[in-house]
Amino acid sequence: MTRTQGRARSLAAVAALTLGAVLAACAEGEQAAPASRETAATGDPASPATTPAPAPSPTPEPPEPAVQPSDGTARDARLSIPELAITELEVRSYVGRTDDARGHAIQNTGIVASPTGPEGGTGPGGVGNYQVTGHRTSSTRIFEFLPDLERGDRVLVTAGRTTYVYRVRRTRITSFREPASLRAQRAEVPGRPGVSATRAMITLSTCRTPEDHAEGNYWSDEFDNPEHRIDKIGVLVRTRPA
């Protein structure tokens, strides 16, 4: 190999080394810039945390007013039965028993009667059996649709500054020809003679004349009461200011 050829090879080697160094430097310059302090510590910046809003608390229902029976004093009152469109009907109190002569005289004026005393019931709102009787087929026929009352229907009795709200619970039939049946109607606990009452109840009573006559039963007593009467029994469920 001549000197000229050797010099050329040496120059080619130097050029190759120089090009390699330049390429290496460029590669280092293209490396990504160091991450910021925040990014280096936590990686990608996190999205702000979202705290779910608490679910609204349900609005509590107002408590039912306490049931506060009256002391049972006999007194006149007003009767409303929304389901029968009866509003503020006069209830006249008297000493006696259901559907006696005095009771009939009161009913004949177009209102309803409430017997009290030893043979009657308690006064409006009182613990025991508050008894109210009215005509169905004569006078104003104020209780014409009493048999239509159903379980749960309301009966409102206002006496003084208090309204007593009863709800119908059941129906019973009273026979005026059976002393035991009459005792059950007039008992402290309707239908249960001899049992002491612990709550306020109501008995709304009217004649069963159309049904008795349809069955061929035309019996009546000295006051023209048919044999059977329809009684709607209710219990006091709340009291409120009148």
C-alpha positions in Angstrom: 0.0 0.0 0.0 1.5 3.4 -0.9 1.7 6.3 1.5 -1.0 8.1 -0.4 -3.4 5.2 0.1 -2.5 5.0 3.8 -3.2 8.7 4.3 -6.5 8.4 2.6 -7.5 5.5 4.9 -6.5 7.5 8.0 -8.5 10.5 6.9 -11.6 8.3 6.3 -11.3 6.8 9.8 -11.0 10.3 11.4 -14.1 11.4 9.4 -16.0 8.4 10.6 -15.1 9.0 14.2 -16.1 12.7 13.9 -19.5 11.9 12.3 -20.3 9.4 15.1 -19.5 12.0 17.8 -21.8 14.5 16.1 -24.6 12.0 15.8 -24.3 11.1 19.4 -24.5 14.7 20.5 -27.6 15.2 18.4 -29.3 12.2 20.0 -28.6 13.6 23.5 -30.1 17.0 22.5 -33.3 15.4 21.4 -34.0 13.8 24.8 -37.3 15.1 26.4 -36.9 17.9 28.9 -36.9 16.8 32.5 -40.4 16.8 34.1 -41.5 19.6 36.3 -41.2 19.2 40.1 -44.9 18.6 40.3 -45.1 16.2 37.5 -42.0 14.3 38.7 -43.6 13.9 42.1 -47.1 12.9 41.0 -47.0 11.8 37.4 -49.7 13.3 35.3 -51.5 16.1 37.1 -54.7 14.5 38.6 -58.1 16.0 38.0 -59.6 17.8 41.0 -61.4 15.3 43.2 -65.2 15.5 43.0 -67.1 14.8 46.3 -70.7 13.6 45.7 -73.3 15.8 47.2 -75.2 14.1 50.1 -78.6 12.9 49.3 -81.3 15.1 50.7 -82.9 13.8 53.9 -86.6 12.8 53.5 -89.0 15.3 55.0 -90.5 13.6 58.1 -94.2 13.4 58.1 -95.9 15.4 60.8 -97.0 13.2 63.7 -100.6 12.4 64.2 -102.1 14.6 66.9 -102.6 12.8 70.1 -106.0 11.3 70.8 -107.5 13.1 73.8 -110.9 11.9 74.7 -113.2 14.2 76.6 -114.4 13.7 80.2 -117.7 12.3 78.8 -119.9 15.2 79.9 -123.3 15.1 78.2 -123.7 18.1 75.9 -125.2 19.1 72.6 -122.9 18.8 69.6 -122.6 19.1 65.8 -122.2 16.1 63.5 -120.5 16.0 60.1 -120.2 12.9 57.9 -118.3 13.9 54.7 -119.1 10.7 52.8 -122.9 11.4 53.3 -122.6 15.2 52.7 -123.9 15.8 56.2 -122.4 19.0 57.6 -122.8 20.5 61.1 -126.0 18.6 61.9 -127.4 19.3 65.4 -127.0 16.5 67.9 -129.3 17.1 70.9 -128.4 15.4 74.2 -131.1 14.0 76.5 -131.3 11.6 79.4 -132.8 8.4 78.2 -132.1 5.4 76.0 -131.9 4.8 72.3 -135.2 5.5 70.4 -137.4 6.0 73.4 -140.3 8.5 73.3 -138.1 11.5 74.0 -135.5 10.4 71.5 -138.2 10.0 68.8 -139.6 13.5 69.6 -136.1 15.0 69.0 -135.6 13.0 65.8 -139.0 14.1 64.5 -137.8 17.7 64.4 -135.2 16.7 61.7 -132.1 16.5 63.8 -130.5 13.6 65.6 -130.6 12.6 69.3 -128.0 11.3 71.7 -129.2 9.5 74.8 -127.1 9.7 78.0 -127.4 8.8 81.6 -127.8 5.4 83.3 -129.4 3.8 80.2 -127.7 5.9 77.6 -124.1 6.5 76.6 -121.3 8.9 77.2 -121.0 12.4 75.9 -119.2 13.5 72.7 -115.6 12.3 72.7 -115.9 10.5 76.0 -114.5 7.0 76.8 -117.3 4.6 76.2 -120.2 4.5 73.7 -121.4 7.8 72.3 -124.8 7.0 70.9 -126.5 9.0 68.1 -129.8 8.1 66.5 -131.6 9.5 63.5 -134.6 8.8 61.2 -134.0 7.1 57.9 -137.5 7.0 56.3 -139.4 9.9 58.0 -139.0 13.6 58.9 -135.9 14.9 57.1 -134.6 11.3 56.5 -131.3 12.7 57.7 -129.8 9.1 58.1 -131.3 7.8 54.8 -127.9 6.8 53.5 -126.3 5.8 56.8 -126.2 2.1 55.7 -123.8 3.2 52.9 -121.0 4.1 55.4 -118.0 1.8 55.0 -115.0 0.9 57.2 -112.6 3.8 57.4 -115.2 6.5 56.7 -114.9 9.6 58.9 -117.5 10.9 61.4 -116.7 14.3 63.0 -118.3 15.5 66.2 -117.7 19.0 67.3 -118.5 20.0 70.9 -117.3 23.3 72.4 -113.8 24.0 71.0 -112.9 20.5 70.0 -113.6 18.3 67.1 -113.6 14.5 67.7 -112.7 12.5 64.6 -114.0 8.9 64.6 -113.6 6.3 61.9 -116.1 3.6 61.1 -114.9 0.1 62.0 -117.9 -2.2 61.7 -121.6 -2.7 61.2 -124.0 -4.5 63.5 -127.7 -5.2 63.5 -129.8 -4.6 66.6 -133.1 -6.4 67.2 -135.6 -4.4 69.3 -137.4 -7.7 70.1 -134.4 -9.2 71.8 -133.3 -7.6 75.2 -129.8 -9.1 74.8 -129.4 -7.4 71.5 -130.5 -4.0 72.9 -128.1 -4.4 75.8 -125.3 -5.0 73.3 -126.2 -1.9 71.4 -126.2 0.3 74.5 -123.1 -1.3 76.2 -120.0 0.7 77.1 -118.2 -1.3 74.4 -120.7 -1.7 71.6 -121.6 -5.4 71.2 -119.9 -6.5 74.4 -122.1 -6.0 77.5 -120.3 -6.1 80.8 -116.9 -5.1 79.3 -115.5 -1.8 80.6 -114.6 0.7 77.9 -111.0 1.9 77.6 -111.4 4.0 74.5 -113.9 6.5 73.0 -116.3 4.9 70.5 -119.5 6.0 68.6 -122.7 4.2 67.6 -124.7 5.8 64.8 -128.1 4.1 64.6 -131.0 4.2 62.2 -134.0 2.0 61.3 -133.8 -1.0 58.9 -137.4 -0.5 57.9 -137.1 -0.9 54.1 -135.2 -4.2 54.5 -137.5 -5.5 57.2 -140.6 -4.8 55.0 -138.9 -6.3 52.0 -138.5 -9.5 54.0 -142.1 -9.4 55.1 -141.3 -8.3 58.7 -143.8 -5.5 59.7 -143.4 -5.7 63.4 -143.0 -2.4 65.3 -143.0 -1.3 68.9 -145.1 1.5 70.5 -142.9 4.2 69.0 -143.0 2.7 65.5 -139.5 1.3 65.7 -139.2 -1.7 63.4 -137.6 -4.8 64.7 -134.2 -4.1 63.4 -131.8 -1.2 63.4 -128.5 -0.7 61.6 -125.7 0.4 63.7 -122.4 1.8 62.5 -119.6 1.5 65.1 -116.6 3.8 65.1 -113.6 4.6 67.2 -112.0 7.9 68.1 -108.8 8.3 66.1 -107.8 11.9 66.6 -108.9 15.2 68.2 -108.2 18.7 66.9 -109.3 22.3 67.7 -112.7 23.1 66.2 
